[in-house]
């Protein structure tokens, strides 16, 4: 079975498709996950970032936003807690690669798991592509 760490920018596309690029590719990852062909692992930070998206960018009413977070939990993603060792790597990556600690959390987890990190964030991809196993969602082959 394949494993990947997905950025919040990718997971959001599973819920919010309007005016989003590469939704078809995000949905390919979702389908692979739901069919058991892909293990998706995310840091616990994803829950907070997704909640922030629901609050500030989704345009959803409160009841619909709560339903979306409930759906996120029902997917059964593997949510990895940040521990002291991972937090050290997060800080190191953040400083060395000049990215936020939030972004570094996903990269550090992927690095720890020896799994690819898939993001829809172009600037993040550019900052990391030469040092880590990071893929931009647009690079994913196939379409739905």
Steps between C-alpha positions, in 0.01 A plus 500: 500500500622852419525773761496877456481806720244737352507872560188677620499675162427161340243378755307826464439415134308192613245737653525827310525476123388842383782712354759236596771366269578129464182382670495196272842396630404559861195281443724227353687495830173493692375209290827310549470556875135393516573189293785401731776554245653793691563562868464869577685624805479858624631685803239592759546860387283421196189511717576858605594613151184344358298670773662831408408443138140428598488817709667745265486372142225245447200733507305226678235563760586369850292183469657412165850572631438268795377234258819542296727452804290199600548359151875560523513294821278229350755442223725335756822664385803396699564803719851504641563700818793736511750388764827648625717330236273609215475852640879530491497403134215744435700791641812396311317474167314824562819696557717331237240506221333828604150357524242528775509250783151397385631402158812346650283268712375321189849482349655371822234230531551390139876494552463299822276248323711494181181582314434758232345832598237622253400866502297736283706797622733611218728715717540228761581246231766729352668550839514129578528308174880479501530374857198277569272249332238760418262495206269771377147374446514616137780245440273208586433288194151414384171679540158418629 
